[in-house]
């Protein structure tokens, strides 16, 4: 009985953890994305894109400390409505390890906070032909 109860509690907490959804502040309907884990014909290795992204970050966003961000995630994106040169890009994503403090309010002895955790992320978008690198800051919210 004790083991059954323990198993039930573990399954409940696991299902609750899996039920979280992440909502992005960027318009994800504009592109399709897939993981980029190994070099593909005509493209560089993921590690090369990560190094390019780090150099671009240090050039464009002074004072960014990458030790505050999780490991980089590399993906390949196909934009539907972009100019031809910007349709096929490599995205290197740096997600903050700490959520933003959204604050809250105190009223009649109650403390309320605004929404779930908001995680800032830095996206470095690299054109396939390496002619341009874009740096964007977005947020993810846990629903």
N, C-alpha and C positions, 0 to 999 in steps of 0.2 A: 504493500500500500504506500509506504514512504517513497519507494523508488518510482512508483507510478505518478505520485504527486509531483515529485521532482522533475520527471520527464515532461509532465504537462506544463509546469511552470517554465521550463526551458523552451518548449515549443511555442508557448504564448509570447515570450519575450523575443524569440527569433522571428516570429511572424510579424510582430509589431516593428521590429528593426527593419525587416524587409519591406514593410508597407510605406516607409518614407519615400517621398518623391522629391526630386530636386527640380526646381524651376529656375531657368536661366533668364537673365535680363536681356539677352540677345535674341533676335528673331530667328529661331531655329528652323522655321518653315522655308527660309531662303536657301538652305543647303542640305546636302546629304553628307554624312560623316561616317568614316570607318577607321578602325584602329590601324596604325602604321607601325609594325613591329620589326620588319626586316626590309632591307633595300629592295626596291622594285626596279625593273628596267628603265633606264633614263633618269632615275632619281638617286639621291644620296642615301646613306645609312641614317637611321633615326638619330644616332649619336652626333652626326655631323650637323643635322638641323638643330639639335639641342644646343650645340656650341654656338651656332650662328644666332640663335635666339638669345642666348645669354649676352653675347656681344652687343646685339641690338638693344637689349634692355638697359645695359650699362651706358650706352650712348644716349638713349632717348628718355629714360626715367632715372635721373640721378638720385642716388640715395636709396635705391631698392636693395634690400638685403634678402638674397635668395634663400638664406638659411631659415627664413620665416615661412617659406613655401614648401609644399610637398614635392615629391619627386615629379619630374616632368612627364606629361602624357603627350604622345605624338599621335596625331591623326591626319588623315587625308580628307579634305573637303572638296565637294563639287558644288559650286554656287550656281543656282538656276538663273538668276536675273542680273548677273554681273557682266561687265565688259569681258570680251574673250580672254584677255591676259589674266584676269582675276578669277576665272572660273575654276581652275584647278590649283589648289593651294595646300601647303602643308601647314598644319596648326600645331604649335608647341604651347601647351597650357601649363601654367604655374598656378596652383590653387593654394590660397593661404591656409596655414595650419590653425589659425585662430579666427573665430567668427568676429564680425564687427559688433560692437556694443551699440544696439539700437536704442538703448534708453528705455524709459517707461515713465510711469507717473504714480504718485501716491495720492489717494483720495479716501477720506473717511477710514483711515487705518488699513486700506487694502493697497497692495503693491501689484501693479500690472505691468507687463512688458509688452512691447510691440512685436508680435509675430515670432516666428521661429528664427533659428540662427541664420545669419547672412554671411556667406563666405565670399570674399573678394577673390577674383582670379585675373591673371594677366594672360592674354592671348597674344602670341606672336604668330602672325600669318605671313608665310613666305611663298611668293609666287614660284610656280614650278620652274620657270626659267631663271630664278634667283635675281630678277631685275628690280624687285621692290620688296620691302619688308614693312608690314604694318604692325603696330602695337596697340592693342585695345585693352581696356579694363572693363570687366563685367562682374556681375555678382550671381551667386547661386543661393537660393533660399530653400530650406527644408520645409516641405509641406506636411 
